[in-house]
Amino acid sequence: MENDPVTPEDQEETSEDGRENMKAWFTENMRMIVSVVIVVVIAAGIYTYSKRAQAPNVSNKVASTEQDAEGKISVIGGDNESTDTENAADQNQVSEDAQAQPQEQAQPAEKAQVAAPQTSQETEGSFVETAAKGDGSTNLARRALANYLEKNADSSLSAEQKIYIEDYLRRQVKNGRLKVGETREFSKDTIAKAIEKSKGLSEKQLQNLQKYAQRVPGLK
């Protein structure tokens, strides 16, 4: 009858029939399944091998690019290697030329030093003194006095009197720090006047000047 209940025995028979059908299907299609598995394995092997083969080529390209960026000779070779070598030679030549230029420029400077103007010049009524490195107005006044005494010797002047004369002359010109090449002009009449004034100094004034004269041994 159509409404008879399904018994456990019937269910077990149905399951056995299903398993038998599956076994029969696998048996019939075993070759096709094995072929598909083999194709999948081969394809996976080819894909993996191609990836491994591409990796070294990428590394070589990166290394070649880094070396080219640093200005080294290309690892590719051929014409590029020759070009890089010529560029390096040109750069070396430029460096040698740059190093040679300061030496060539130094020669005119040396000639200029040789042809430097004298620090003292005498005119009809004065001595023009030019400041050298480290000179102040007192140094220029001392030089002017020495030049004057060469032409008008006066052995009676003491070191203390010469200190007074230098200070007197220093006050007659623009004072302050001098730059190299600056000049100061000292009138011969002013120098003669300072000498006369120094001879009228009192003993006390000369004693006060003595400590300054001791600092300039060349005045004695």
Phi and psi in degrees as a GROMACS rama.xvg file:
@    title "Ramachandran Plot"
@    xaxis  label "Phi"
@    yaxis  label "Psi"
@TYPE xy
-71.9298  -27.6893  GLU-2
-97.8643  16.8548  ASN-3
-67.9946  138.11  ASP-4
-67.5012  149.958  PRO-5
-82.9926  127.538  VAL-6
-93.0927  159.832  THR-7
-56.7705  -31.6487  PRO-8
-65.9288  -38.0003  GLU-9
-66.5728  -40.725  ASP-10
-63.1548  -39.9934  GLN-11
-65.1699  -37.8721  GLU-12
-65.7744  -38.0301  GLU-13
-65.1398  -41.7916  THR-14
-63.6805  -41.2713  SER-15
-64.6073  -36.433  GLU-16
-65.0422  -37.8831  ASP-17
-66.015  -42.6454  GLY-18
-64.6091  -38.3264  ARG-19
-63.5716  -40.6682  GLU-20
-64.0394  -39.7409  ASN-21
-64.0236  -43.9732  MET-22
-61.1552  -41.4405  LYS-23
-64.7596  -38.6949  ALA-24
-67.6358  -43.8129  TRP-25
-62.0456  -37.9461  PHE-26
-65.7021  -41.158  THR-27
-71.4112  -33.1567  GLU-28
-106.36  13.9783  ASN-29
-60.0414  -42.342  MET-30
-62.592  -41.4705  ARG-31
-66.2292  -40.6005  MET-32
-64.786  -44.1589  ILE-33
-62.9235  -39.5158  VAL-34
-63.134  -42.8252  SER-35
-62.8675  -42.8058  VAL-36
-62.1249  -42.8686  VAL-37
-62.7961  -43.1937  ILE-38
-61.5306  -42.6901  VAL-39
-63.6208  -43.1207  VAL-40
-63.0988  -44.1883  VAL-41
-63.2366  -43.6451  ILE-42
-61.6831  -41.6362  ALA-43
-64.9425  -38.2269  ALA-44
-65.1631  -41.7137  GLY-45
-64.3357  -41.5562  ILE-46
-63.24  -44.0619  TYR-47
-64.1493  -42.2485  THR-48
-63.9914  -40.2955  TYR-49
-66.0914  -36.0112  SER-50
-65.0258  -43.2938  LYS-51
-65.0903  -36.2276  ARG-52
-70.041  -31.5225  ALA-53
-76.3127  -28.2241  GLN-54
-59.8246  -48.3282  ALA-55
-61.8104  -36.1714  PRO-56
-63.8606  -39.7621  ASN-57
-64.6822  -41.5788  VAL-58
-62.6446  -41.6272  SER-59
-64.5131  -39.7568  ASN-60
-64.8964  -39.739  LYS-61
-65.0879  -43.8038  VAL-62
-62.8992  -41.1055  ALA-63
-64.3372  -40.6142  SER-64
-64.6613  -41.7754  THR-65
-64.0403  -41.1132  GLU-66
-67.2701  -38.2831  GLN-67
-65.9261  -38.0205  ASP-68
-65.3413  -30.9272  ALA-69
-83.5205  -0.260993  GLU-70
83.8943  14.797  GLY-71
-85.1033  169.961  LYS-72
-67.8646  134.506  ILE-73
-64.2297  142.175  SER-74
-79.9678  -8.77374  VAL-75
-71.8262  -34.5293  ILE-76
86.3105  -166.553  GLY-77
72.5412  -143.028  GLY-78
-65.881  -32.1749  ASP-79
-62.2694  -37.8201  ASN-80
-65.4469  -40.6987  GLU-81
-64.7407  -42.1704  SER-82
-62.8219  -43.8301  THR-83
-63.6204  -37.3466  ASP-84
-65.2698  -41.0686  THR-85
-65.8075  -38.7777  GLU-86
-62.4311  -41.3194  ASN-87
-63.3531  -39.6109  ALA-88
-64.6949  -38.848  ALA-89
-64.2227  -40.476  ASP-90
-64.3801  -40.5024  GLN-91
-62.771  -39.3456  ASN-92
-64.7715  -39.8915  GLN-93
-63.5955  -41.3674  VAL-94
-62.8964  -42.5845  SER-95
-63.9202  -39.308  GLU-96
-65.6383  -38.9634  ASP-97
-65.4354  -36.7105  ALA-98
-71.3345  -29.5832  GLN-99
-76.9779  -27.5149  ALA-100
-62.1463  -45.3943  GLN-101
-59.3726  -34.3766  PRO-102
-67.4839  -39.592  GLN-103
-68.6115  -34.1452  GLU-104
-74.4996  -25.6514  GLN-105
-70.7316  -26.8642  ALA-106
-63.1446  -45.9031  GLN-107
-61.3318  -34.1532  PRO-108
-63.9647  -41.0692  ALA-109
-64.6487  -39.9357  GLU-110
-64.28  -36.4854  LYS-111
-65.293  -37.1591  ALA-112
-65.6653  -38.7331  GLN-113
-65.3254  -38.0269  VAL-114
-91.7742  17.532  ALA-115
-61.9017  142.717  ALA-116
-68.1873  155.588  PRO-117
-67.7335  151.214  GLN-118
-79.7532  -12.4247  THR-119
-131.018  134.452  SER-120
-136.053  134.993  GLN-121
-105.155  130.068  GLU-122
-108.265  -173.784  THR-123
-63.9488  -35.2235  GLU-124
-122.573  7.92813  GLY-125
-159.481  173.116  SER-126
-117.225  127.092  PHE-127
-103.946  117.524  VAL-128
-108.518  135.658  GLU-129
-106.453  132.341  THR-130
-74.1486  130.246  ALA-131
-98.976  -178.067  ALA-132
-62.7322  127.356  LYS-133
88.7348  -2.89261  GLY-134
-80.4799  143.396  ASP-135
-119.164  -177.803  GLY-136
-64.5651  -30.9673  SER-137
-65.3205  -39.9366  THR-138
-62.1342  -40.7493  ASN-139
-69.0535  -37.4944  LEU-140
-65.2677  -40.2542  ALA-141
-62.9392  -39.4098  ARG-142
-67.9977  -40.2532  ARG-143
-64.0495  -40.744  ALA-144
-63.4985  -42.8241  LEU-145
-62.0556  -40.8151  ALA-146
-65.2206  -37.7456  ASN-147
-67.1333  -42.8118  TYR-148
-70.1202  -21.0281  LEU-149
-65.9677  -34.9845  GLU-150
-92.2714  -24.0759  LYS-151
-132.816  73.9635  ASN-152
-61.2969  140.165  ALA-153
-146.641  93.5866  ASP-154
-73.3239  -7.78794  SER-155
-80.1701  -13.4085  SER-156
-74.0845  129.294  LEU-157
-89.6738  171.161  SER-158
-63.1417  -38.101  ALA-159
-63.7573  -40.2662  GLU-160
-66.3051  -36.9257  GLN-161
-66.6407  -35.4196  LYS-162
-62.1779  -42.8283  ILE-163
-61.072  -44.9877  TYR-164
-61.7638  -44.2322  ILE-165
-58.3696  -45.362  GLU-166
-66.8147  -37.1494  ASP-167
-63.3227  -46.1842  TYR-168
-66.4459  -37.2709  LEU-169
-60.5475  -36.5016  ARG-170
-74.0916  -14.5005  ARG-171
-86.7039  -10.9782  GLN-172
-119.976  171.037  VAL-173
-65.2255  122.743  LYS-174
-94.697  -178.098  ASN-175
108.631  179.946  GLY-176
-68.8518  136.285  ARG-177
-105.206  144.264  LEU-178
-90.4982  153.912  LYS-179
-60.0502  127.954  VAL-180
98.7194  -12.676  GLY-181
-69.3399  150.983  GLU-182
-122.134  153.629  THR-183
-134.495  136.978  ARG-184
-107.034  128.85  GLU-185
-116.849  118.153  PHE-186
-68.2391  139.675  SER-187
-65.4763  -35.7137  LYS-188
-64.9434  -38.6517  ASP-189
-66.9125  -38.4474  THR-190
-64.342  -43.3374  ILE-191
-63.547  -38.1654  ALA-192
-65.9998  -40.2893  LYS-193
-65.9247  -35.4579  ALA-194
-65.0589  -42.4421  ILE-195
-64.013  -40.5187  GLU-196
-64.7533  -37.8818  LYS-197
-63.5608  -29.4576  SER-198
-76.6614  -10.288  LYS-199
-100.78  8.34059  GLY-200
-69.8541  145.519  LEU-201
-79.3137  166.525  SER-202
-61.8308  -37.671  GLU-203
-65.3336  -41.7604  LYS-204
-64.0895  -39.2944  GLN-205
-65.6179  -36.2474  LEU-206
-66.3475  -38.5931  GLN-207
-65.6869  -30.7578  ASN-208
-82.4276  -12.2851  LEU-209
-62.3182  -40.574  GLN-210
-64.1388  -29.4221  LYS-211
-78.185  -36.0028  TYR-212
-65.9563  -31.9719  ALA-213
-66.2279  -21.4034  GLN-214
-79.6239  -11.096  ARG-215
-125.795  80.6977  VAL-216
-58.6199  -26.5757  PRO-217
-67.3499  -15.1468  GLY-218
-76.7511  -17.8001  LEU-219
